[in-house]
Each structure stands twice: as C-alpha cells, then as structure tokens.
Amino acid sequence: MIFRLFYEETMIPKSLKQSLALLVAEFFYCGRFPVAPGTAGSLGAMIIWVPMLYLAWPRWLILGLIVVLFGVGMWASAYGIEYYQQKDPKQVVIDEVVGVGIAFLVISPNWLEVASAFLLFRLFDIIKPWPIKHGENLPGAWGIMIDDVIAGIFSALVLLATKLNKY
C-alpha cells in the first residue's frame, strides 16, 4: 500500500538520465508524497541543512552548495516539466530544498531558529506575496526555481531582522 503512494505505474522514465533527473527533481521521492509535497520536500531538505548547521560548516560552503543545487535543480526541473507535462508539477520539490537552504544561511544551530526558518519559508512559499508570485510566472524551470529562491530570501531577511531587534 505505501509503495503505491510513491509509484505511478503508467509513468516510467525512458532513460537512466531521466530517472536521475526525476530523482533530483522529486528530491528522492519527497515530491510524490500524496499530501503537501512542497512541505514534504522542505522537510526532506532538513537532512542536508540541519547537519551542516549543527556541524558549523562555513556559510560560504553552504552558499556554494545552494548555488550548485540551484543549477542541478534547473536541469532536473526541466525534465520534470517534460515528464509530467505541466508548467509547475507538484512533484518537483528541488526548488523547496534550495529555498529553505537560503533561509538556513542566517540562522544559528538551535531548534527555535530551525523551526522559524522552516515555517517562514513555507509561509512565504504558500502565500506568495509580490515578487514571489511574479517569479513563479517565469518560463520553464526558471518559474519553478526562482519563486522559492525569493521566498528563501524573504525568510532570511525576516530572520535577520528579528536577530537585529534583539540587540
């Protein structure tokens, strides 16, 4: 039964390259979660960002990984668009991984800031105030990726503002 939730019998990738692209685009099947796949993708991203944060990786290295994931996400999202035949398939969640990573750039390793970064990112990604909504209207993979980048930036700015208010 659980296997059925993540497997769509009628949709089989045509090649190893397409299988790899979909694995990345869906962030290791998080995007196939039947309810709120964007939230599932953001939660799945915690497997990357939380250890990096708690192991005190340098911010420049985390930013570098975000840039690489953005590039790989563009490639994988383009395959997701082609595969699912939709402008912004709900199964493509690599954009959430990148966006929440941006929010994590400005936080400290404590559970309150981790939860705040996650919740703020999801709030901005769901509500999509301007210019996030505008980013979603870009063509192709740009429309998938950019709105979450902007949501991540908004989240980071709010988190920075709350930190500055403490001093």
N, C-alpha and C positions, 0 to 999 in steps of 0.2 A: 504493500500500500504506500509506504513512504517513498519507495523507488518511483512510483507513478507520479508523485508530485514534481519530481525533478526531471522526468524523462518524457519527451514528446515523440511518440513513435513515428509520426508522419514526417518529422523534420530531422533528417540525418545529414550531418556535414558531408560535403563532397570530397574533401581532401584533408590531409593532416594539417595543412596551413590554416584552413577554415576552422578545423577543430581547435587548434591552438588559439586562433583569434577569438572564437566564441568563449573559450575557457577564460581568457583575459577579460573580454567584454562583460561576461556574466560574473566576473570575479569568483572563479571556482564554484560556480552554480548558485551563488547567493542570489543572483538575479532571477532564478527560477523559483524562488520562494513564492508560494501562491498568494500571500497577503503582504502588502507593503514591501515589494522587492527593493525599493530605494533605501528603506530603513534597514533591511537585511544586509544590503551591500555596505552601508555605513557601519553597521555592527561588525560585519566581516572584516572591514578595514582596520578594526581595533587590533587585529592580530599583527599588523605591521606597526602602527603608530604608537601603541601603548608600550611595547618593549623598547622601541627606540627612545621614547621619552624617559622611561624609568632607568634605562642604561646610559642616559645622558649623552646620547650621540650629539655631535656638534650640529647646530642649526643649519650651517651651510651644507652639510651632508644630507640632512633631511630635505632641504630645499632642492638639492640635486636629484634626490630620488623622486620628488614631486615632479620635477621637470621631465625626467625620464618616463615616469608613469603617464604624464600628460601626452608625450609623444607616442608611446605604445598604446595609450587609450584612444588616440585619434585613429590609429591604424585599426585597432580592434573594433571601435565603434562603427567605422565604415563597413566592416564586414557584418556587424550586427544589423545595420540598416539594410544591407543587401539580403541577408539571410532571412530576417523577419518581415521584409517588405513593408517597413513602417518608417516614418520620419524620425521618431524617437522611441524605439522599442523599450518597454518597461523592463525587459530582461537585461538590458545593457546598464550596468551599475559601476563600471570602472570610473565614471565621472564622479560618483559619490566618494570613491576611495581617494581620488585626487583632492576633491573639495574639503573633505574632513581633515585630510593631511595638512592643508593650508591653515585651517583653524588650529591645529595642534602645534604649529610653528611658534605660537606666542604664549603657550601655557607652561606651567610648572608641573612636575610629576606628583600630583595629588588627585584624589578621586573626585573632589568637588570641581576642579578645573577641567578634568577629563569629561565629566558628565555635562558641564556647562558648554564646553566646546562642541560635544556631540549634539546636544539639544538645540543650541543656537544654529548650528549648521543645518539640522533637519528643519527647524522653523523657517529659516530663510529659503531653503530649497523647496519647501512645500508652498509657502505663501508667495514667493517670487515677486517682491517689490521691484520697482524700476531701479536699476537697469538689469536686474537678473532676468526678468521676463523678456527683455529685449535680446539678451544673449541667447535665449532659447530659440529665438526666431532666425538665427543664423543658419545658413545652409549646411546640410550634411553633418559630418562628425563635429564640426565647429559648434553647431547648435546643441549637440549633446553635451559637449565638454565645457564650453565657456560659461554657461549659466551656473554650473556647480563651482567653477573657479571663482566667479564673482560672489556666490553665496559663501564660499570659504573665506574670501577676503573680508566680506561684511562681518562674518562671525569673528574673525581675528581682530578687526577694528573695535568691535564691541568689547571683546575680552581685554584688549589693551586699554580701552577707556576705563573699564572697571578697575584695572590694576592701577592706573594713574590716579584714580579717585581715592585709592587707599592711602596715598602719600600726601 
